[in-house]
Amino acid sequence: MSTSNELRGSYGPEDQERWVKEAPKSSYRTQFERDRARVLHSSALRRLGAKTQVVAPNTDDFVRTRLTHSLEVAQIGRELGHALGCDPDVVDTACLAHDLGHPPFGHNGESALNELTHDIGGFEGNAQTLRLLTRLEPKVVAPDGTPAGLNLSRASLDASCKYPWSAVDAPVLHGERTSKFGAYTDDLPVFEWLRRDAPVGRSCVEAQVMDLADDISYSVHDVEDAIVAGHVQLKWLDVPDQRSRVVGYTQQWYLPHTDTAAIDAALKRLEATQVWVRHADGSRASMAALKNMTSQLIGRFCQSALRATRDIYGPEALTRYAANVVVPEETIAEIAVMKGLATTFVMTTDHRQPIYQRQQEVLHSLVSVLSATGDAHLETMFAADWRAAEDDGARLRVVVDQIASLTDGSALALNERLVGSRRTLL
């Protein structure tokens, strides 16, 4: 295994450059350690503690939030990245940052804001993350007064970029242009800087590790949360109708080009493992068994990708564009079917639909009111951005920047104050 110094030595000076040059700092820390610290101490990361992962943060003391999810992703990504030869702090930074741009109410909130910003390029949580890291989060200001966000190094910013293209340049996958993208039009200058000399449309290996760690984390942890919350027991999969629903949602949401037989085979492989917990009764022993299942499945998926990647690229340190992370098709299917379990028993249940509708109503009303009242109800930083905006489209983007920064609770409170709504989310 490579030493820490050898890992850092595989990154050149250009990887450590920052968008805004900073005076040399006398410190025992590397540039990448400094990057990690900037994200860790950011207000945006703290706010994730009150943002929905799958279930609203105020519904259960046990449920994961965007913050706890990000910490778990960072743990998985750091270890997997280190095993592949990446600088662990670059991967750690990307993992901590990967959800910073997500708005209140999770993907439901993202969908609402995307609809409301259709005429100005849409809303995408990953593009919002880049905007936050390079513009919105207060840390560094350029000599001309332009905000530079956390001003992370090129390597760390690139590692945080899951979708390395703008909406206009989004690739066509399976005959359809993907709706995911990593940069808004007015953030293209810094995006083009961080992607300098990078292969077009290809994410760096550190970003691929972050992406895989994210998939692994929420696939197993969402199922753990669902079991503990009483939404599902894995023995329910013995019922043909329930099993068919899981396989169907897995195909519909995650594997549209995989046949149901392959998806069911992936589920059977997981059920055949010695750690599969068919029934959890809430006892300490069953909770320990459930936690062991979570841990062992994370290891199973990571080891599979590590072996497959090493089989192709050998033992050398793999950094930046020296390799791609290789995930076997069987492992992709197993991760997807775990996601399908949470989708079936949590996200698509009938009792959640009125809640999702109300969340969208809150965001629609906030965009409407804040757009109609100028800078009167914007926070000081966003009010300054609004006054500096050149047109209505730019002003709408500022309003959405403000709303995206809110937690679930603060979005509800602001809506109640401005709109006068007394309805609450359960």
C-alpha positions as CSV (number, residue, x, y, z in Angstrom):
1,M,0.0,0.0,0.0
2,S,1.2,3.5,-0.9
3,T,2.2,5.8,2.0
4,S,0.4,9.1,2.6
5,N,3.3,11.1,1.2
6,E,3.4,8.9,-2.0
7,L,-0.3,9.5,-2.5
8,R,0.1,13.2,-2.3
9,G,3.1,13.1,-4.6
10,S,0.9,11.7,-7.4
11,Y,-0.9,15.1,-7.6
12,G,0.9,18.0,-9.5
13,P,0.9,21.7,-8.7
14,E,-1.9,22.3,-11.2
15,D,-4.2,20.0,-9.1
16,Q,-3.5,22.2,-6.0
17,E,-4.2,25.5,-7.8
18,R,-7.1,27.7,-6.6
19,W,-9.4,29.8,-8.7
20,V,-8.4,32.9,-6.6
21,K,-4.7,32.9,-5.7
22,E,-4.2,33.0,-1.9
23,A,-1.1,34.2,0.0
24,P,1.0,31.2,1.1
25,K,0.1,30.0,4.6
26,S,2.5,28.6,7.1
27,S,0.8,25.4,8.0
28,Y,1.4,21.7,8.7
29,R,-1.6,20.9,6.5
30,T,-1.5,20.0,2.8
31,Q,-3.7,22.0,0.3
32,F,-6.1,19.0,0.2
33,E,-6.4,18.9,4.0
34,R,-7.2,22.5,4.0
35,D,-9.9,21.9,1.4
36,R,-11.5,19.3,3.6
37,A,-11.4,21.6,6.6
38,R,-13.2,24.4,4.6
39,V,-16.1,22.1,3.8
40,L,-16.2,20.6,7.2
41,H,-16.5,24.1,8.8
42,S,-18.9,25.5,6.3
43,S,-22.4,26.7,7.2
44,A,-23.8,24.8,4.2
45,L,-22.6,21.5,5.7
46,R,-24.2,22.3,9.1
47,R,-27.5,23.0,7.4
48,L,-27.6,19.5,6.0
49,G,-28.4,18.3,9.5
50,A,-32.0,19.7,9.1
51,K,-32.5,18.6,5.5
52,T,-34.4,15.6,4.4
53,Q,-32.5,12.5,3.2
54,V,-35.5,10.2,2.6
55,V,-37.7,10.9,5.6
56,A,-38.1,14.4,7.2
57,P,-35.5,15.0,10.0
58,N,-38.1,15.8,12.7
59,T,-40.1,12.5,12.3
60,D,-37.7,10.2,14.2
61,D,-34.6,10.4,16.4
62,F,-33.0,7.6,14.5
63,V,-33.6,8.7,10.9
64,R,-30.7,9.9,8.8
65,T,-30.4,13.4,7.6
66,R,-28.4,14.8,4.6
67,L,-25.6,15.5,7.1
68,T,-25.3,12.1,8.6
69,H,-25.6,10.6,5.2
70,S,-22.8,12.8,3.9
71,L,-20.6,11.8,6.9
72,E,-21.2,8.1,6.1
73,V,-20.5,8.7,2.4
74,A,-17.2,10.3,3.4
75,Q,-16.2,7.4,5.5
76,I,-16.9,4.9,2.7
77,G,-15.3,7.1,0.0
78,R,-12.2,7.9,2.0
79,E,-11.4,4.3,2.6
80,L,-12.2,3.1,-0.9
81,G,-10.3,6.0,-2.4
82,H,-7.3,5.3,-0.2
83,A,-7.3,1.7,-1.3
84,L,-7.2,2.8,-4.9
85,G,-4.4,5.3,-4.4
86,C,-6.4,8.5,-4.4
87,D,-5.5,11.2,-1.9
88,P,-8.0,10.5,0.9
89,D,-8.6,14.1,1.6
90,V,-9.6,14.9,-1.9
91,V,-12.2,12.1,-1.9
92,D,-13.3,13.0,1.6
93,T,-13.9,16.6,0.6
94,A,-15.9,15.6,-2.4
95,C,-18.0,13.2,-0.3
96,L,-18.7,15.8,2.3
97,A,-19.6,18.4,-0.4
98,H,-21.7,16.2,-2.7
99,D,-25.1,17.1,-1.3
100,L,-24.4,20.7,-0.2
101,G,-26.5,22.1,-3.1
102,H,-29.6,20.1,-2.4
103,P,-32.6,22.2,-1.3
104,P,-35.2,21.6,1.4
105,F,-37.4,18.5,1.1
106,G,-34.9,16.3,-0.7
107,H,-35.4,15.3,-4.3
108,N,-39.0,16.5,-4.1
109,G,-37.8,20.0,-3.5
110,E,-35.3,19.7,-6.3
111,S,-38.0,18.7,-8.7
112,A,-40.2,21.7,-7.6
113,L,-37.3,24.2,-8.0
114,N,-36.4,22.7,-11.4
115,E,-39.9,23.3,-12.6
116,L,-39.9,26.9,-11.4
117,T,-36.6,27.7,-13.1
118,H,-37.3,26.0,-16.4
119,D,-36.9,29.3,-18.3
120,I,-33.5,30.2,-16.8
121,G,-31.8,26.8,-17.2
122,G,-33.5,24.8,-14.5
123,F,-32.3,23.7,-11.0
124,E,-30.0,20.8,-10.4
125,G,-28.6,19.9,-6.9
126,N,-25.1,19.0,-8.3
127,A,-24.9,22.3,-10.2
128,Q,-26.0,24.1,-7.1
129,T,-23.2,22.4,-5.2
130,L,-20.7,23.8,-7.6
131,R,-22.3,27.2,-7.3
132,L,-22.1,27.0,-3.5
133,L,-18.5,25.9,-3.4
134,T,-17.3,28.5,-5.9
135,R,-19.6,31.5,-5.2
136,L,-22.2,31.4,-2.4
137,E,-20.5,30.0,0.7
138,P,-18.6,32.9,2.3
139,K,-14.9,32.2,2.7
140,V,-12.8,33.9,0.0
141,V,-13.4,37.1,-2.0
142,A,-11.3,38.0,-5.1
143,P,-9.4,41.3,-5.2
144,D,-12.2,42.8,-7.3
145,G,-14.8,41.9,-4.7
146,T,-16.2,38.9,-6.6
147,P,-17.1,36.0,-4.2
148,A,-15.1,32.8,-4.7
149,G,-16.9,30.6,-2.2
150,L,-14.6,28.2,-0.4
151,N,-12.0,28.6,-3.2
152,L,-11.1,24.9,-3.1
153,S,-8.3,23.4,-5.1
154,R,-8.8,22.2,-8.7
155,A,-8.5,18.6,-7.7
156,S,-11.1,18.8,-4.9
157,L,-13.6,20.8,-7.0
158,D,-13.3,18.4,-9.9
159,A,-13.7,15.5,-7.5
160,S,-17.0,17.1,-6.3
161,C,-18.3,17.3,-9.9
162,K,-20.4,14.2,-10.4
163,Y,-21.8,15.3,-13.8
164,P,-18.9,17.2,-15.6
165,W,-21.0,19.0,-18.2
166,S,-23.5,21.9,-18.5
167,A,-27.2,21.3,-19.3
168,V,-26.6,22.2,-22.9
169,D,-23.7,19.7,-23.2
170,A,-25.5,16.9,-21.3
171,P,-24.8,13.5,-23.0
172,V,-27.4,11.2,-24.6
173,L,-27.6,8.0,-22.7
174,H,-29.7,5.1,-24.0
175,G,-31.3,7.4,-26.6
176,E,-32.3,10.2,-24.1
177,R,-30.5,13.3,-23.1
178,T,-29.8,13.1,-19.3
179,S,-31.4,15.7,-17.1
180,K,-28.4,15.7,-14.8
181,F,-25.7,18.4,-15.1
182,G,-23.0,19.9,-13.0
183,A,-22.9,23.7,-13.9
184,Y,-25.3,26.5,-14.6
185,T,-24.5,28.8,-17.5
186,D,-23.3,31.7,-15.4
187,D,-20.9,29.4,-13.5
188,L,-19.2,28.2,-16.7
189,P,-16.0,30.3,-16.2
190,V,-15.0,28.5,-13.0
191,F,-16.3,25.2,-14.3
192,E,-14.1,25.5,-17.4
193,W,-11.2,26.4,-15.2
194,L,-11.5,23.4,-12.9
195,R,-12.0,21.1,-15.9
196,R,-8.9,22.4,-17.8
197,D,-7.3,19.6,-19.8
198,A,-9.8,17.1,-18.5
199,P,-11.3,14.5,-20.9
200,V,-14.7,15.8,-22.1
201,G,-17.6,14.4,-20.3
202,R,-15.5,12.1,-18.1
203,S,-15.3,12.5,-14.3
204,C,-12.0,12.0,-12.5
205,V,-11.5,8.8,-10.5
206,E,-12.0,10.6,-7.2
207,A,-15.4,11.8,-8.3
208,Q,-16.2,8.2,-9.4
209,V,-15.3,7.0,-6.0
210,M,-17.5,9.7,-4.4
211,D,-20.4,8.7,-6.7
212,L,-20.0,5.0,-5.8
213,A,-19.7,5.7,-2.1
214,D,-22.9,7.7,-2.3
215,D,-24.8,4.9,-4.1
216,I,-23.5,2.3,-1.6
217,S,-24.3,4.4,1.4
218,Y,-27.9,5.3,0.7
219,S,-28.7,1.9,-0.8
220,V,-28.0,0.1,2.5
221,H,-28.7,2.9,5.0
222,D,-32.1,3.7,3.6
223,V,-33.1,0.1,4.0
224,E,-31.7,0.0,7.6
225,D,-33.7,3.2,8.4
226,A,-36.9,1.7,6.8
227,I,-36.6,-1.5,8.9
228,V,-36.0,0.4,12.2
229,A,-38.9,2.7,11.5
230,G,-41.2,-0.3,11.0
231,H,-41.9,0.4,7.3
232,V,-40.6,-3.0,6.1
233,Q,-39.4,-6.5,7.2
234,L,-37.2,-8.3,4.7
235,K,-39.3,-11.5,5.2
236,W,-42.1,-9.7,3.3
237,L,-40.2,-10.4,0.2
238,D,-41.4,-14.0,0.5
239,V,-44.8,-12.7,-0.6
240,P,-44.9,-12.7,-4.4
241,D,-46.8,-9.5,-4.8
242,Q,-44.4,-7.6,-2.5
243,R,-41.4,-9.1,-4.2
244,S,-42.8,-8.1,-7.6
245,R,-43.3,-4.5,-6.4
246,V,-39.6,-4.3,-5.3
247,V,-38.4,-5.7,-8.6
248,G,-40.7,-3.5,-10.6
249,Y,-39.7,-0.3,-8.8
250,T,-36.0,-1.2,-9.1
251,Q,-36.4,-1.6,-12.8
252,Q,-38.5,1.5,-13.2
253,W,-36.4,3.9,-11.1
254,Y,-32.9,2.5,-11.3
255,L,-32.4,-0.2,-14.0
256,P,-34.7,0.5,-16.9
257,H,-32.5,-1.4,-19.3
258,T,-32.1,-4.5,-17.1
259,D,-34.7,-7.4,-17.3
260,T,-36.6,-8.4,-14.2
261,A,-35.0,-11.8,-14.0
262,A,-31.6,-10.3,-13.5
263,I,-33.0,-7.9,-10.8
264,D,-34.6,-10.8,-9.0
265,A,-31.4,-12.8,-9.2
266,A,-29.6,-9.9,-7.5
267,L,-32.1,-9.9,-4.7
268,K,-31.7,-13.7,-4.3
269,R,-27.9,-13.3,-4.0
270,L,-28.4,-10.8,-1.2
271,E,-31.0,-13.0,0.5
272,A,-28.5,-15.9,0.4
273,T,-25.9,-14.1,2.4
274,Q,-25.4,-15.1,6.0
275,V,-26.0,-11.5,7.2
276,W,-29.5,-11.0,5.6
277,V,-31.9,-10.0,8.5
278,R,-35.3,-11.4,7.6
279,H,-36.9,-10.1,10.7
280,A,-35.9,-7.4,13.2
281,D,-37.9,-7.3,16.4
282,G,-36.3,-4.3,18.0
283,S,-34.2,-6.2,20.5
284,R,-30.6,-5.3,21.0
285,A,-29.5,-8.5,19.3
286,S,-31.6,-7.9,16.2
287,M,-30.5,-4.3,16.0
288,A,-26.9,-5.5,16.2
289,A,-27.6,-8.1,13.4
290,L,-29.1,-5.3,11.3
291,K,-26.1,-3.1,11.8
292,N,-23.8,-6.0,10.9
293,M,-25.8,-6.6,7.7
294,T,-25.4,-2.9,6.8
295,S,-21.6,-3.1,7.4
296,Q,-21.1,-6.4,5.6
297,L,-23.1,-5.2,2.5
298,I,-21.0,-2.0,2.3
299,G,-17.9,-4.2,2.4
300,R,-19.3,-6.5,-0.2
301,F,-20.0,-3.7,-2.7
302,C,-16.7,-1.9,-2.1
303,Q,-14.6,-5.1,-2.3
304,S,-16.3,-6.0,-5.6
305,A,-15.4,-2.6,-7.2
306,L,-11.9,-2.7,-5.7
307,R,-11.2,-6.1,-7.1
308,A,-12.6,-5.3,-10.5
309,T,-10.7,-2.1,-10.8
310,R,-7.4,-3.6,-9.7
311,D,-7.9,-6.5,-12.1
312,I,-7.8,-4.0,-15.0
313,Y,-5.4,-1.3,-13.7
314,G,-3.0,-3.3,-11.4
315,P,-1.6,-2.1,-8.1
316,E,-0.5,1.4,-9.0
317,A,-2.0,4.5,-7.4
318,L,-5.0,5.6,-9.4
319,T,-5.6,9.4,-9.4
320,R,-7.4,12.0,-11.5
321,Y,-7.7,10.5,-15.1
322,A,-5.4,7.5,-14.8
323,A,-8.3,5.1,-14.5
324,N,-12.1,4.5,-14.2
325,V,-13.7,2.8,-11.2
326,V,-15.0,-0.5,-12.4
327,V,-18.2,-1.8,-10.9
328,P,-19.3,-5.3,-12.0
329,E,-22.9,-5.5,-13.4
330,E,-24.0,-7.9,-10.7
331,T,-22.9,-5.4,-8.0
332,I,-24.7,-2.6,-9.8
333,A,-27.8,-4.7,-9.7
334,E,-27.4,-5.6,-6.0
335,I,-27.0,-1.9,-5.1
336,A,-30.0,-1.0,-7.2
337,V,-32.3,-3.6,-5.6
338,M,-31.4,-2.2,-2.2
339,K,-32.5,1.2,-3.4
340,G,-35.6,-0.4,-4.8
341,L,-36.5,-1.7,-1.3
342,A,-36.5,1.8,0.2
343,T,-38.4,3.2,-2.9
344,T,-41.1,0.6,-2.5
345,F,-41.7,0.7,1.2
346,V,-41.0,4.4,2.0
347,M,-40.9,6.8,-0.9
348,T,-43.9,5.6,-2.9
349,T,-46.3,4.8,-0.2
350,D,-49.7,6.5,-0.4
351,H,-49.5,8.4,2.9
352,R,-46.4,10.2,1.6
353,Q,-48.1,11.8,-1.4
354,P,-50.0,14.6,0.4
355,I,-46.8,15.5,2.2
356,Y,-44.9,15.7,-1.1
357,Q,-47.7,17.8,-2.6
358,R,-47.6,20.2,0.4
359,Q,-43.8,20.5,0.1
360,Q,-44.0,21.6,-3.5
361,E,-46.7,24.1,-2.6
362,V,-44.5,25.7,0.0
363,L,-41.6,26.1,-2.5
364,H,-43.9,27.5,-5.2
365,S,-45.3,30.0,-2.8
366,L,-41.9,31.1,-1.5
367,V,-40.5,31.6,-5.1
368,S,-43.7,33.6,-5.9
369,V,-43.5,35.9,-2.8
370,L,-39.8,36.4,-2.8
371,S,-39.8,37.3,-6.5
372,A,-42.6,39.8,-6.0
373,T,-41.0,41.5,-3.0
374,G,-37.6,42.3,-4.3
375,D,-34.8,42.1,-1.7
376,A,-37.1,42.9,1.2
377,H,-37.2,39.4,2.7
378,L,-33.8,38.1,1.4
379,E,-30.9,37.5,3.7
380,T,-28.2,40.2,3.5
381,M,-25.9,38.3,1.2
382,F,-28.6,37.3,-1.2
383,A,-30.2,40.8,-1.1
384,A,-26.8,42.2,-2.3
385,D,-26.8,39.6,-5.1
386,W,-30.4,40.5,-6.1
387,R,-29.5,44.2,-6.3
388,A,-26.4,43.4,-8.5
389,A,-28.4,41.1,-10.8
390,E,-28.7,42.3,-14.4
391,D,-32.1,41.0,-15.3
392,D,-35.2,39.2,-14.1
393,G,-33.7,35.8,-14.9
394,A,-30.6,36.6,-12.7
395,R,-32.9,37.9,-10.0
396,L,-34.9,34.6,-10.0
397,R,-31.7,32.7,-9.7
398,V,-30.8,34.7,-6.6
399,V,-34.3,33.9,-5.1
400,V,-33.7,30.2,-5.8
401,D,-30.2,30.4,-4.3
402,Q,-31.8,31.8,-1.1
403,I,-34.5,29.1,-1.0
404,A,-32.1,26.3,-1.8
405,S,-30.0,27.3,1.2
406,L,-33.0,26.8,3.6
407,T,-33.5,23.8,5.8
408,D,-36.8,22.0,5.8
409,G,-37.9,23.7,9.0
410,S,-36.7,27.2,7.9
411,A,-38.5,26.9,4.6
412,L,-41.8,26.1,6.4
413,A,-41.3,28.9,8.9
414,L,-40.5,31.5,6.2
415,N,-43.5,30.3,4.2
416,E,-45.7,30.7,7.3
417,R,-44.4,34.1,8.0
418,L,-44.7,35.4,4.5
419,V,-47.7,33.6,3.2
420,G,-49.6,33.1,6.5
421,S,-50.1,29.4,6.1
422,R,-51.0,27.5,9.2
423,R,-50.8,24.0,7.6
424,T,-47.9,21.9,8.8
425,L,-46.1,18.8,7.6
426,L,-46.3,15.7,9.7
